[in-house]
Amino acid sequence: MLYCVFLRLSSGILFFIGVNFMRCLIKNANVYTNGAFSKLDLLVKDGIISEIKQDIPAANNCRIVDFSNKFVFPGFADVHVHLREPGFSYKETIHTGTLAAARGGYTALCSMPNLDPVPDNIENLAVQLEKIRYDAVVAVYPYGAITIGENGLKISDLEGMADKVIGFSDDGKGVQRNKMMKEAMMRAKALDKLIVAHCEDETLLNGGYIHQGEYARNHSHKGIVSESEWRQVERDLELVRETGCTYHVCHVSTKETVELIRRAKAEGLDVSCETAPHYLLLHDMLLYDEGRFKMNPPVRSYEDMLALVEGICDGTVDMIATDHAPHSEKEKSGGLKGSLNGITGLECAFPVLYTELVKTGKITLETLIEKLSLSPKKRFGLPAEDGIREGGRADLTAWDLEAEYKIDSSKFLSMGKSTPFDGHQVHGKCLFTMVEGRTVWEDQESIEDL
């Protein structure tokens, strides 16, 4: 049986399919498999990729989609998103956030714990899990909080939550006490779970903002000092040496952090890190005094941006996450000084990265797919970590890389409309996204034109 909910958009028709394990034959696509692109057909049956080869014949009760000159990637995975529910559903809900993810080509999300109630024990976590079970369009893997209430004073019930969370994080706040972070690392190691750290040394802040020697054009707002990030990364890496913990750094933004991670990997420490599209594509001389440019950590210098791109190229930076953090229009209307930290990213991440990094020759398309899909899945143990293969889970996304348009955040499916990339001219439109063989996003108008 097939259940559908249709929504009409200016770009065509979106439909979410709740139950759909029919056969689907994708023809003549440029498929990313085994580290390269090949022109192939894919047959999806009962949630599994049953065949990958050229000229697969059609079968009865099989939907056929011809994707000549289009691209099929393994579904993207974002290990750093804020879905805002429970507690802050006026900003975003699990349904709207995951719908936005599907439209952006994402099939898996890891959701941060700055919620109400904070998932710091199994009872609080159960509130979020129930909403995920009923409302999520794509796969969602929650984090448990490192400390109770994310207040940095006492370690959460890590053991009680361990089998239901992807890892532990106090994202939005750095764990300030060395002894507490060491204890958390030791307990996480015993549970074989990642510590996922927002690194910010609060002793280096002055009312939240101190200058870093450069100012963005059109305003004189002072940014959060770079040292507040890399000093805590430096501390945490020393604790990793002591504990042997598996450790991941959130939203890396500074050249010093890139170098610290590079050295730690050369040393053999079990560490990884992510950066975000805005740190790879923007620097502080491109900012305006608008809330859509306000996030933590902030966009930093041109030299930091170049160091992050270099880290993507040489493997120091393992993955790209959006840090999708929606807020209400009012909360983002106070400029750089008066707006809350956080921007929306799921629906525009691939187009801006493809346009600004791949089409300009800074990185290859293969590298971008690795950073958006395979690397985060492997590091976090998510399904379909080996990508598109016969017998593998059908988590797929198809793209028209020749489609060109301007990003219009007013048309986002996310409730958050604040992005620094609003109005940017980009290439790349998501045609459909499939999770375990279920079509969770389809731009029907574009597909009908094929």
C-alpha positions in Angstrom: 0.0 0.0 0.0 1.2 3.5 -0.7 0.5 6.6 1.4 1.3 10.1 0.0 1.0 13.6 1.2 1.4 16.2 -1.5 2.5 19.8 -1.1 2.7 22.2 -4.1 5.7 24.5 -4.3 6.7 27.1 -6.8 9.4 24.7 -8.0 7.0 21.8 -8.6 5.4 19.2 -6.4 7.0 17.8 -3.3 5.6 14.5 -2.1 6.6 12.6 1.0 5.8 8.9 0.8 5.3 7.2 4.1 5.4 3.6 2.9 6.9 2.8 -0.5 8.9 -0.3 -1.2 7.9 -0.7 -4.8 10.5 -1.3 -7.5 12.3 1.7 -8.9 14.6 1.5 -11.9 16.9 4.5 -12.4 18.3 4.5 -15.9 21.4 6.1 -17.5 22.6 8.0 -14.5 26.1 9.1 -13.6 26.4 7.0 -10.4 29.0 7.5 -7.7 30.1 4.0 -6.7 33.5 2.6 -5.7 35.0 6.1 -5.6 34.2 7.1 -9.1 31.4 8.0 -11.5 30.1 5.6 -14.1 27.0 5.6 -16.4 24.8 2.9 -14.9 21.3 1.7 -14.1 20.2 1.0 -10.6 17.3 -1.2 -9.6 15.9 -0.6 -6.1 13.7 -3.2 -4.6 12.3 -3.5 -1.0 14.6 -0.8 0.2 17.7 -2.4 -1.2 19.8 -1.7 -4.3 19.3 -5.1 -6.0 21.3 -4.4 -9.2 23.8 -1.9 -10.5 24.9 -2.3 -14.1 24.2 -1.1 -17.6 21.0 -1.8 -19.4 18.9 -3.4 -16.6 15.6 -4.5 -18.2 12.3 -3.1 -16.9 10.1 -5.4 -14.8 6.4 -5.5 -14.0 5.2 -3.0 -11.3 8.5 -1.0 -11.7 8.7 2.7 -11.8 11.3 3.9 -14.4 13.1 7.2 -14.2 15.6 8.2 -16.9 18.4 10.3 -15.4 20.5 10.8 -18.5 23.1 13.5 -17.8 22.0 13.6 -14.1 24.0 12.4 -11.1 23.1 9.9 -8.4 25.0 10.1 -5.1 24.9 8.2 -1.8 22.5 10.2 0.5 24.3 12.9 2.4 24.8 12.7 6.2 24.9 15.7 8.5 26.4 15.0 11.9 25.6 18.5 13.3 22.0 19.8 13.1 19.6 21.5 15.5 16.0 20.2 15.0 14.8 22.3 17.9 12.1 19.8 19.1 11.2 19.2 21.8 11.1 22.6 23.4 11.6 25.1 20.6 9.1 24.1 17.9 8.5 27.8 17.0 12.0 27.7 15.5 11.8 24.3 13.8 10.1 20.9 14.2 11.5 17.5 13.5 9.1 17.2 10.6 10.1 20.5 9.0 13.8 20.1 9.6 13.9 16.6 8.2 11.8 17.6 5.2 14.3 20.4 4.5 17.1 17.8 4.8 15.4 15.5 2.3 15.1 18.4 -0.1 18.9 19.0 0.3 19.8 15.4 -0.4 20.3 14.3 3.2 19.2 10.9 4.3 20.7 10.9 7.8 21.0 13.6 10.5 22.6 13.7 13.9 20.6 16.0 16.2 22.2 18.1 18.9 20.9 18.1 22.5 20.3 21.7 23.3 16.6 21.0 23.7 13.9 21.2 26.4 14.1 18.8 28.1 17.8 18.3 27.5 18.5 14.6 26.7 20.7 14.0 29.7 18.9 10.8 30.9 16.8 8.1 29.3 13.5 9.7 30.3 14.3 13.1 28.7 15.7 11.4 25.7 12.5 9.3 25.2 10.6 12.6 24.5 12.7 13.3 21.5 12.8 9.7 20.3 9.0 9.6 20.3 8.8 12.6 18.1 11.5 11.2 15.8 9.6 8.0 15.5 6.4 9.6 14.3 7.6 12.8 12.5 11.0 12.3 10.9 11.2 12.1 7.1 14.8 11.0 7.1 16.9 9.0 9.6 17.6 10.9 12.8 20.3 9.9 15.4 20.2 12.0 18.6 23.1 13.0 20.8 23.0 12.7 24.5 24.2 15.6 26.6 27.7 15.3 28.2 26.5 17.2 31.3 23.2 17.5 33.0 21.3 20.4 31.5 24.4 21.2 29.5 25.4 23.3 32.5 28.9 21.8 32.8 28.5 20.9 36.5 27.7 17.2 36.6 28.1 14.4 34.0 24.8 13.1 32.5 23.6 9.5 32.6 25.8 8.4 29.7 25.5 4.8 30.5 21.7 4.9 30.5 21.5 6.6 27.1 24.4 4.9 25.4 22.5 2.4 23.2 20.1 5.0 22.0 22.4 7.9 21.0 25.0 8.4 18.4 27.5 10.1 20.8 27.7 12.7 23.5 27.9 16.5 23.1 27.2 19.7 24.9 27.0 21.6 21.6 26.6 25.3 22.0 28.8 25.2 25.1 32.3 24.1 25.7 32.9 21.8 28.7 35.0 24.2 30.8 36.4 22.0 33.6 39.3 19.8 32.6 38.5 17.1 35.2 34.9 16.9 34.0 35.9 16.5 30.4 38.4 13.8 31.3 35.7 11.9 33.2 33.3 12.2 30.3 36.0 10.9 27.9 36.8 7.9 30.1 33.1 6.9 30.4 32.4 7.5 26.7 35.4 5.3 25.9 34.1 2.5 28.0 30.8 2.8 26.2 32.5 2.9 22.7 30.9 6.3 22.0 32.2 9.5 20.5 32.7 12.7 22.4 31.6 15.4 20.0 32.9 18.8 21.3 31.9 22.4 20.8 35.3 23.9 21.8 35.1 27.3 23.4 37.2 28.5 26.3 35.0 31.0 28.1 37.9 32.5 30.0 39.0 34.0 26.7 35.7 35.8 26.1 34.9 39.3 27.3 31.2 39.7 27.5 31.0 37.2 24.6 32.9 39.3 22.0 36.5 40.6 21.7 38.2 41.7 18.6 40.4 39.4 16.4 42.3 42.2 14.6 40.0 42.4 11.5 36.6 43.9 10.9 34.0 43.1 8.3 33.0 45.7 5.8 29.9 47.8 6.5 30.1 47.4 10.3 32.4 47.4 13.2 31.2 44.4 15.2 33.9 42.6 17.1 34.1 38.8 16.6 34.7 35.9 19.1 38.5 35.5 19.4 40.0 32.5 17.5 42.0 31.4 20.5 38.8 30.6 22.4 38.4 27.7 19.9 41.8 26.3 19.4 42.9 26.6 23.0 40.2 24.2 24.1 40.9 21.9 21.2 44.5 21.9 22.4 43.3 21.0 25.9 41.0 18.2 24.7 43.7 16.6 22.5 45.9 16.3 25.6 43.0 14.6 27.4 42.5 12.3 24.4 46.2 11.3 24.8 45.5 10.4 28.4 42.2 8.6 28.0 42.3 7.1 24.4 38.8 8.5 23.8 37.3 8.7 20.3 37.0 12.4 19.8 35.4 14.7 17.2 35.6 18.5 17.0 32.5 20.4 15.9 32.4 23.3 13.4 36.2 24.0 13.0 36.8 27.6 12.0 40.4 28.5 12.6 43.7 27.7 10.9 45.2 26.9 14.3 42.6 24.2 15.0 43.3 22.7 11.5 47.0 22.4 12.3 46.3 20.9 15.8 44.1 18.2 14.2 46.6 17.6 11.5 49.3 17.0 14.1 47.1 14.8 16.3 46.2 12.6 13.3 49.9 12.2 12.4 50.5 11.2 16.0 47.9 8.5 15.7 45.2 9.9 18.0 41.6 8.8 17.2 40.3 12.2 16.3 38.2 13.7 13.6 36.6 17.1 12.8 34.0 18.8 10.7 33.7 22.3 9.2 30.7 24.0 7.6 30.0 25.6 4.2 30.1 29.1 5.6 33.6 28.7 6.9 34.8 27.3 3.6 33.2 29.9 1.4 33.1 33.2 3.5 35.6 35.3 5.4 35.1 38.3 7.7 35.5 40.9 5.1 32.4 39.6 3.3 30.1 40.0 6.2 27.3 42.5 6.6 25.6 43.7 9.8 22.7 41.3 9.4 21.5 38.4 11.5 22.0 35.9 8.7 25.8 36.3 9.2 25.6 35.6 12.9 26.8 32.2 14.1 29.2 30.7 16.7 32.0 30.2 15.9 31.9 33.3 13.6 33.2 33.4 10.1 36.8 34.3 10.4 39.7 35.6 8.3 40.6 34.9 4.7 43.6 33.0 5.9 41.4 30.8 8.1 39.1 30.1 5.2 42.1 29.0 3.0 43.4 26.8 5.8 40.0 25.0 6.0 39.9 24.4 2.2 43.4 23.0 2.4 42.3 20.8 5.3 39.5 19.4 3.1 42.0 18.7 0.4 44.6 16.9 2.5 42.2 15.0 4.6 42.7 16.8 7.9 39.1 18.0 7.8 37.1 14.8 7.6 33.6 16.0 6.8 31.3 19.0 6.1 28.3 19.5 8.4 25.9 22.4 8.1 25.3 23.3 11.8 21.8 23.9 10.7 20.4 26.1 13.5 17.1 27.8 12.7 15.7 30.7 14.7 12.5 32.8 14.3 12.6 35.9 12.1 12.5 38.1 15.2 15.4 36.3 16.8 17.5 37.0 13.7 16.5 40.6 13.1 18.9 42.3 15.4 22.0 42.5 13.2 25.3 41.0 14.2 25.1 42.3 17.8 21.5 41.6 18.6 20.6 38.4 16.8 20.9 34.9 18.1 23.7 32.7 16.9 22.7 30.2 14.2 21.9 29.9 10.5 19.9 27.6 8.2 21.9 25.3 6.0 20.4 22.0 4.9 18.7 23.1 1.7 21.5 25.1 0.2 24.7 23.3 1.4 25.4 21.1 -1.7 24.6 23.8 -4.3 26.8 26.4 -2.7 29.7 24.0 -2.1 29.4 22.5 -5.6 29.3 26.0 -7.2 32.1 27.6 -5.2 34.5 24.7 -4.6 33.9 22.1 -7.4 33.1 24.3 -10.4 36.0 26.6 -9.5 38.4 23.6 -9.4 39.3 23.9 -5.7 38.2 20.4 -5.0 36.8 17.5 -7.1 33.1 16.4 -7.0 34.3 13.0 -5.7 35.9 14.8 -2.7 32.8 16.7 -2.0 30.7 13.5 -2.0 33.2 11.9 0.4 32.9 14.8 2.8 29.1 15.1 2.7 28.3 11.4 2.7 30.8 8.6 3.1 33.2 10.1 5.6 30.6 11.1 8.2 28.8 7.8 7.8 32.0 5.8 8.4 33.1 7.9 11.3 29.7 7.8 13.1 28.8 4.3 12.1 25.7 5.3 10.1 23.9 2.9 7.7 25.1 2.7 4.1 28.6 3.8 5.1 30.0 2.0 2.1 27.9 4.1 -0.4 26.1 2.8 -3.4 26.6 -1.0 -3.9 24.5 -4.0 -4.8 22.8 -5.4 -1.7 23.2 -2.1 0.1 20.6 0.1 1.6 18.9 2.4 -0.9 19.8 5.8 0.6 20.2 7.9 -2.5 19.9 11.4 -3.9 19.8 12.5 -7.5 20.9 15.9 -8.8 20.7 18.0 -11.9 24.1 19.7 -11.8 23.3 21.9 -14.8 20.3 23.6 -13.2 21.1 27.2 -12.3 19.1 29.5 -10.0 19.3 31.9 -7.1 18.9 30.8 -3.6 15.7 32.1 -2.2 15.4 31.4 1.5 11.7 32.5 1.6 11.0 29.2 -0.2 12.9 27.0 2.2 10.9 24.1 3.8 12.8 24.8 7.0 11.1 27.2 9.3 14.4 29.0 9.6 15.0 31.4 6.7 18.3 32.9 7.7 21.3 32.1 5.5 24.3 34.1 4.4 23.9 32.5 1.0 20.5 34.0 0.3 20.5 35.5 -3.3 23.6 33.5 -4.4 23.6 32.2 -7.9 24.2 28.4 -7.7 24.2 25.3 -9.8 22.7 22.0 -8.7 19.1 21.1 -8.0 18.0 18.0 -6.0 15.6 15.9 -8.1 14.8 13.3 -5.5 16.0 11.7 -2.3 15.3 8.2 -1.2 15.7 6.6 2.3 15.6 2.8 2.4 13.9 2.8 -0.9 11.2 5.4 0.1 11.0 8.5 -1.9 11.1 11.3 0.7 11.6 14.2 -1.7 10.8 14.6 -5.4 10.9 17.7 -7.6 8.2 16.3 -9.8 8.1 19.2 -12.2 11.8 18.7 -13.0 11.5 14.9 -13.3 8.5 15.3 -15.6 10.6 17.4 -17.9 13.3 14.7 -18.3 
